[in-house]
Amino acid sequence: MTNSINELLQTEVILLIGSNTTEAHPVTGYRIKQAVKDGAKLIVADPRKIELVRYADIWLRLRPGSNVALLNGLAHVILREGLWDKKFVEERSEGFEEWQESIRKYTPELVEKHTGIPAQDIVAAAHLFGKADRATIVYAMGITQYTSGTNNVLAIANLAMLTGNVGREGTGVAPLRGQNNVQGACDVGCLPNYFPSYQPVEDPEVRRIFEEGWGAKLPRHNGYTVTEMFEAAARGKVKAMYIMGENPVLSDPDARHVVEALERLDFLLVQDIFMTETAEKAHVVLPAASFAEKDGTFTNTERRIQRVRKAIEPPGESKADWEIIQLLARKLGADWNYPHPKNIMTEIARFTPIYGGISYDRLEEKGIQWPCPHPDHPGTKFLHAEKFSRGKGRFHVVEYLPPAEVPDEEYPLWLSTGRMLYHFHTGSMSRRSKGLHEIHSEELAMIHPKDAQKYRVQDGDTIQVVSRRGKVKTKVQVTDHVPSGTVFMTFHFRETPTNQLTNTATDPICKIPELKACAIKIEPV
């Protein structure tokens, strides 16, 4: 995120879109509640009546997948009524004229047709956001997990630049990362197209630096994304996989296809702390240590690098991930000799400019936000204060396109998926907690009262949810927290593998699958 979580307490208006923050990111959700209590205004854009709707000044209940239309519509009103930051746009951006022309057609009336949001609510939200001196946009996977995910993010960036809400304290764009240390993993190169510090794999000079530093020949071209890996495995092009701390049998779309792809592999190695559904498919399982059983660092969603300290020894034969990787590398002939994670951090600082000033000695005192390019640098509270990394920020023309699969006569309902407060991701850890399991022990498909009446189902009834890819049985929860025509389910329970239903259609640029919208029907059991 461009700014810091605590800066939410200094903003005047928060636009929350595609994030059920109090359940998926409860610490940040608490900060938003604090901000509202202290006088900040809150706009919530979400199809569901999430908890933060109770705190909102305006609730924009949009249809699934209509984010670009809404964001362009807000920009249209802000432009039309002169609420935009002309000085910021003129001095710090490019591409504005072409983008401005593309926005003209996104009138509140047209956007109402695409989103289902009343035109007057779009105007009111645009006024509230556009008139603020300091505003923040908070989003999560309800923005990114669409075939339009990249365009959704670009539309958010356009709106932030249009209003000058970049590069100042109490402003910015806040993407909430999906899991612990996703930010850190990306920072150090766990991406198919980047080396550490987001340096392109296909840049010859960058590649030369890493080849010399690591003493190895490195790929000249980008690798596969996760979705592409499973497609390649299904075709027999990928022969082996090493899956670490991930459970794609439950978490990835069209899960039956994922299982088929894994079964085609010549060799599957899984490294995890529990015997997950994916580990059950493996030829070899390596026992890893949990967060409490290892030393290291995590980098959180606000770019803050923080120490993790071992509290207890790992049980049995389990080891920290870095130790397992090093042992494997040695077996394969590499001369790796890291005695402690702090030695790995020294290498990270050497090859990762944004971590250049990071050391364990400094982290013992407090967490530090990157970029931190040298040992005397204090870290960076917010980004883009004077200029963007590319010089000027670029406005991108983005057009509204519906999701890849929409309801029709055969499959008349939307399915949207997400998390609940009491479980995390595929539940491989949280379902093993007796207390959490007692609070919420099974999947519940949330259905609007009108749909419940139409399909003659009641609270607690068992139904079959069917898509073009699969079907699962689940109990029903009748609630107006979901809109009519939409069913919401989580993906926490192996007994109800919701992702057997979801669509593998991906964003054409970043290849993230469309987990937030597909077409389904429900049947009695």
URVEN-V885333 format. One line per field, one symbol per residue. phi: phi as a letter, one per 20 degrees, with the letter a starting at -180 (. if undefined). psi: psi as a letter, one per 20 degrees, with the letter a starting at -180 (. if undefined). A space follows every 50 residues. Layout:
phi=???
psi=???
This chain:
phi=.fcdgffgfdeecdddcmbeffeecfffgfffffffgeofecdddafeef gfffeeecddeefgndffgffffffgfffgdmeeefffffeccbnffffg ffegfefgfffgffdneggfffffffffffeffcccddbbffdeecfdgf fgfffffgfffgemebncfmcodcfeffbgmggfffgdoecfccegmlef geegfffffffffembedgecfeefggfgfffffeneeebccdcmbcffd eeflfffffffffeffbcdccbecefffgfeefcddfdeegedberccde femeecfddfecffflefcfgfffffffgffeoeeebefbgffffgfgff dcgfdgdebfgfffeafceefcfbgeffncfbemfdbefeodfdfdfcdf cfgfccgbffcededccadcfecclemfdffeegfffffbdbfceecfgf ffffelccgnfecddccfdabcebedcebefdfgncddcecedffcfgff efeegcffeemffefebbeccccfd
psi=qhaqgiihiiqhppoopkomghghmhghhhhggggghjiqqpppophqmr hihhiqhponnqqpjkggggghgghgggghjkjrnhggghhjrrjggggg hhihimqhgghghhhjpphhhgggggggghiqhoqqpprbiighlrijgg hgghhggghghhjklqjqpjbapnpoqhrpjggggghjjlqijqrqklpp hjohgghgghgghilqpqqiqqaqrgghghghhhijhphqqopokqmihh hqqmhhhgggghiiqhpppporirnrhghhiqhpppprqrhijqqbqqpa ikkopqqppphrqqqcjqrqghgggggggghjjqmpmohqhhhhhghghh inhijhjprhghhhgrqppqpnirhipirogqrkghrrhjeqqpppppqp prrhpqqahgniqqpqqbrrhiqpcjjhghiiogghhhgoirqpoppqhg hgggjlqrpiqprpppaihaqqqrrqopqjiqqpipppqakiphhnnhji hrqjpqpigikpqmiiprprqqqq.
